[in-house]
Amino acid sequence: MEFFRIRRDIPFMRHALVLNVVSAAMFFAAVFFLVTRGLHFSIEFTGGTVVEVAYAQPADIDKVRSTVEGMGFGEVQVQNFGTSRDVLIRLPLRGDVKQTEVVGRVFAGLCQAEGGGVESTTVTTPQGEQVSKQQCVKGAEHPLELSRSEVVGPQVGRELAIDGAKALAFVIIGIVIYLAIRFEWKFGVAGIIANLHDVVIILGFFAFFQWEFSLTVLAAILAVLGYSVNESVVIFDRIREAFRKYRKMTTPQVIDHAITSTISRTIITHGSTQMMVLSMLLFGGPSLHHFAMALTIGICFGIYSSVFVAAAIAMWLGVKREDLVKGSPTGKASDPDDPNAGAVV
């Protein structure tokens, strides 16, 4: 499916050097901010306390935030989740206070702000267990109740960070092996440099603006890796197909033709994806904001890196027709008119 077809190839590779210099400058700037400012890790990585409370009426988030911040627990995060009556509160790790005491103090403060008092009741679970449950009582009303509390220790956070780094490393290694087997090692090197370019720039944005880096953001980065490599594979397939069909073209001309022929497909694929991501960014609330932001940055730079970084590096590494077109038993290159020659994407 194509919205349009460009009849004349666009000379992308003519400007490859200038655009890659700009790309290198952005890459080193991202590394600089990562080193100097670092990432603002969420409590999944640093440890802390998560408190979920359910209000009888739609919660006033600003009032909840000011109440919790007034308790002196440091930087806290307050947001809706699920419905307007459910509130999620994240508090940093405190060494001088037991985290179980933190939950009680927070819930008591929220209850007091609603003009009620905390009462503990014993309820029976469907499994027949007797558990104690805290709720806020204001006369005959129950303005809010404690839905859930969870403590994430620093050791758990450290393990999550290590596991996340391992997941990222395994994905990168897998991409290199896949591209090297499917195409040629030069494409594998070019593809992984382009993918690392995307990842580092995303991390650089999060370091510069000090946006919270959570497990959902890590998931977005892994998704961007797969999304970016898919775009590179499409372009590499078209390069291999063009090498088979156009024997008189030079390598830069082949790459320009391959990229030009995929522009319509790129606009359709990335445009439709970005519309969905943009809806999450605008209407998904705080819980999806940074996830959607990482995807938005990744999609934009993924297109850029596939066209100007991966393809240009493959060209500079000296990729040529003989690397991709397997010889026939007679020693000649495969027939350009062969209907099975070349990938169809």
C-alpha positions in Angstrom: 0.0 0.0 0.0 1.4 3.4 -1.0 -0.1 6.9 -0.6 2.3 8.2 -3.2 5.3 7.2 -5.2 8.3 9.4 -5.7 9.5 8.9 -9.3 13.0 10.4 -8.8 15.4 9.2 -6.1 16.2 11.6 -3.4 20.0 11.9 -2.9 20.1 11.2 0.8 23.7 9.9 0.9 24.9 13.2 -0.6 24.2 14.8 2.8 25.1 11.8 4.9 28.3 13.3 6.3 26.8 16.5 7.5 23.8 14.8 9.0 25.9 12.2 10.8 28.1 15.0 12.2 24.9 16.5 13.7 23.9 13.1 14.9 27.2 12.6 16.6 26.9 16.0 18.3 23.5 15.0 19.7 24.9 11.6 20.8 27.8 13.1 22.7 25.6 15.8 24.2 23.3 13.0 25.5 26.3 11.1 27.0 27.5 14.4 28.6 24.1 14.9 30.4 24.0 11.2 31.4 27.4 11.5 33.0 26.9 14.9 34.6 23.3 14.8 35.6 22.4 11.2 35.6 19.0 9.6 35.5 16.2 10.3 37.9 15.3 6.8 38.9 11.9 5.9 40.2 11.4 4.0 43.4 11.3 0.7 41.5 15.1 1.2 41.2 15.9 3.2 44.3 13.5 1.7 46.8 10.6 3.3 48.6 6.9 3.0 49.5 3.8 2.8 47.3 0.4 3.7 48.9 -2.9 3.3 47.1 -6.0 4.9 48.6 -9.6 4.9 47.4 -11.8 7.9 47.9 -15.6 7.8 48.1 -15.7 10.9 45.8 -13.4 12.0 43.0 -10.1 12.9 44.7 -8.6 16.4 44.8 -5.1 15.5 43.6 -3.6 18.9 44.5 -5.0 18.7 48.0 -3.6 15.1 48.4 -0.2 16.2 47.1 0.1 19.2 49.4 -1.0 17.1 52.4 1.7 14.4 51.8 4.4 16.9 50.9 3.7 18.7 54.2 4.7 15.5 56.1 8.4 16.0 55.1 9.0 12.7 53.4 10.9 14.3 50.6 10.0 14.2 46.9 6.7 12.4 46.5 4.6 11.5 43.5 0.8 11.6 43.6 -1.4 10.6 40.7 -4.7 9.1 39.7 -4.8 5.6 38.4 -7.7 3.6 37.2 -10.5 6.0 38.2 -10.7 9.6 39.5 -11.3 8.2 43.0 -8.2 6.0 43.1 -4.9 7.7 44.1 -1.4 6.3 43.9 1.3 7.8 46.2 5.0 7.1 45.8 7.4 8.0 48.6 11.2 7.7 48.6 13.1 5.4 50.9 13.7 6.8 54.4 16.5 5.4 56.5 15.3 7.0 59.8 11.7 5.8 59.6 10.3 2.3 59.2 8.4 2.1 55.9 5.5 0.4 57.6 5.2 3.5 59.8 5.3 5.7 56.8 2.1 4.1 55.4 0.2 4.7 58.6 1.3 8.3 58.9 0.4 9.1 55.3 -3.0 7.5 55.6 -3.7 9.2 58.9 -2.7 12.6 57.5 -5.0 12.1 54.5 -7.8 11.0 56.7 -7.3 14.1 59.0 -7.3 16.3 55.9 -10.8 15.0 55.2 -12.0 15.7 58.7 -12.1 12.0 59.8 -10.2 9.6 62.0 -8.5 6.3 61.3 -10.2 3.0 62.4 -8.9 -0.5 62.0 -11.4 -3.2 61.3 -11.0 -6.9 60.9 -12.4 -8.5 57.7 -12.5 -12.1 56.4 -11.1 -12.8 53.0 -12.7 -15.2 50.6 -10.0 -17.7 51.7 -11.2 -17.4 55.3 -8.3 -15.4 56.6 -8.7 -12.7 59.1 -6.9 -9.5 58.1 -6.8 -6.0 59.5 -8.0 -3.2 57.3 -7.6 0.6 57.8 -10.3 3.0 56.8 -11.1 6.6 57.5 -14.4 7.3 59.4 -16.2 10.6 59.4 -19.4 10.1 61.3 -21.4 7.6 59.2 -19.3 8.2 56.2 -16.0 6.7 54.9 -14.2 9.4 52.9 -11.3 7.1 51.9 -9.8 3.8 52.7 -6.4 2.2 52.3 -6.4 -0.1 49.3 -2.9 -1.3 49.2 0.6 -0.6 50.4 3.9 -1.9 49.2 7.5 -1.4 50.2 10.3 -1.8 47.7 13.7 -2.3 49.4 16.9 -1.0 47.9 18.1 -4.5 47.3 15.1 -5.2 45.1 15.6 -1.9 43.3 19.2 -2.8 42.6 18.2 -6.2 41.2 15.6 -4.6 39.0 18.3 -2.2 37.6 20.7 -5.0 36.9 18.0 -7.2 35.3 16.9 -4.2 33.2 20.5 -3.6 32.0 20.8 -7.3 31.1 17.6 -7.2 29.2 18.9 -4.3 27.2 22.2 -6.0 26.5 20.5 -9.2 25.4 18.3 -7.3 23.0 21.3 -5.5 21.5 23.3 -8.7 21.0 20.3 -10.4 19.5 19.8 -7.6 17.0 23.4 -7.8 15.9 23.3 -11.5 15.4 20.0 -11.3 13.5 21.2 -8.6 11.1 24.5 -10.3 10.5 22.8 -13.6 9.7 20.0 -12.2 7.5 22.2 -9.7 5.6 25.9 -9.3 6.2 28.1 -8.3 9.2 28.4 -4.7 7.9 24.7 -4.3 8.2 24.8 -5.8 11.6 27.4 -3.2 12.8 25.5 -0.3 11.1 22.2 -1.4 12.6 23.4 -1.7 16.1 25.2 1.6 16.0 22.0 3.2 14.8 20.0 1.5 17.6 22.4 2.5 20.3 22.2 6.0 18.9 18.4 6.0 19.5 18.7 4.6 23.1 21.4 7.0 24.2 19.5 10.0 22.9 16.3 8.9 24.7 18.3 8.5 27.9 19.9 11.9 27.3 16.5 13.6 27.1 15.5 11.9 30.4 18.8 13.0 32.0 18.6 16.6 30.8 15.0 17.2 31.8 15.3 14.9 34.9 12.2 13.0 33.9 11.5 10.0 36.0 13.1 6.8 34.7 10.8 3.9 35.6 10.2 0.3 34.5 7.6 1.5 32.0 10.2 3.8 30.4 12.6 0.9 30.2 9.8 -1.1 28.4 9.4 1.8 26.0 13.1 1.8 25.2 13.1 -2.0 24.5 10.0 -1.4 22.2 11.9 1.4 20.4 14.8 -1.0 19.8 12.5 -3.4 18.1 10.7 -0.7 16.2 13.9 0.9 15.0 15.5 -2.3 13.8 12.3 -3.2 11.9 12.7 0.1 9.9 16.4 -0.7 9.3 15.5 -4.2 8.1 13.0 -2.8 5.6 15.6 -0.5 4.2 18.3 -3.2 4.1 15.9 -5.5 2.3 15.3 -2.8 -0.3 19.0 -2.2 -0.7 19.6 -6.0 -1.4 16.7 -6.0 -3.9 18.0 -2.9 -5.6 21.5 -4.4 -5.9 20.0 -7.4 -7.7 17.9 -5.3 -10.1 20.1 -2.4 -10.9 23.6 -3.5 -11.7 24.8 -0.2 -13.1 24.0 1.8 -10.0 26.7 2.7 -7.5 26.3 1.9 -3.8 25.1 5.4 -2.9 22.6 5.4 -5.7 21.3 2.0 -4.6 20.9 3.2 -1.1 19.1 6.4 -2.2 16.7 4.4 -4.3 16.0 2.0 -1.4 15.3 4.8 1.0 13.2 6.7 -1.5 11.1 3.6 -2.3 10.2 3.1 1.4 9.2 6.7 2.2 5.5 6.2 1.7 5.6 3.0 3.8 7.5 4.9 6.5 4.9 7.7 6.6 2.0 5.3 6.9 3.6 3.0 9.6 5.2 5.7 11.8 2.4 8.2 11.3 -0.3 5.8 12.5 1.9 4.6 15.4 2.7 8.1 16.4 -1.0 9.0 16.5 -1.7 6.3 19.0 1.4 7.3 21.1 0.3 11.0 20.9 -3.1 10.1 22.3 -1.4 8.4 25.3 0.8 11.4 25.7 -2.1 13.9 25.8 -4.8 11.9 27.5 -3.0 9.0 29.2 -2.4 10.9 32.4 0.8 11.0 34.5 1.1 7.2 34.6 1.6 7.0 30.8 3.2 10.4 30.2 6.9 9.4 30.3 6.2 6.0 28.6 4.6 7.9 25.7 7.4 10.5 25.7 10.1 7.9 25.4 8.2 6.3 22.5 7.7 9.6 20.8 11.4 10.5 21.0 12.3 6.9 19.9 10.0 6.9 16.9 11.3 10.3 15.6 15.0 9.4 16.0 14.4 5.8 14.9 13.4 7.1 11.4 16.3 9.4 11.4 18.8 6.8 12.4 17.6 4.1 10.0 17.9 6.5 7.1 20.9 8.6 7.8 22.9 6.6 10.4 22.4 2.9 9.6 22.4 3.3 5.8 25.3 5.7 5.8 27.5 3.6 8.1 26.8 0.5 5.9 27.9 2.6 2.9 31.1 3.8 4.6 31.9 0.2 5.7 32.1 -0.7 2.0 29.0 -2.7 1.5 28.8 -3.8 -2.1 26.8 -6.0 -4.5 28.9 -9.0 -3.9 28.2 -8.9 -0.2 24.4 -9.4 -0.7 24.0 -11.1 -4.1 24.8 -14.8 -3.9 26.6 -16.2 -6.9 24.9 -18.8 -9.1 26.5 -22.2 -9.8 28.1 -20.7 -12.9 29.8 -18.0 -10.9 27.6 -15.2 -12.2 25.4 -13.0 -10.2 21.7 -14.0 -9.9 19.4 -13.1 -12.7 17.9 -9.6 -12.2 14.7 -10.7 -13.9 14.3 -13.6 -11.5 10.8 -13.0 -9.8 12.1 -14.6 -6.6 15.2 -12.4 -6.4 14.8 -9.7 -3.7 12.7 -9.3 -0.7 9.2 -8.2 -0.8 8.3 -5.9 2.1 
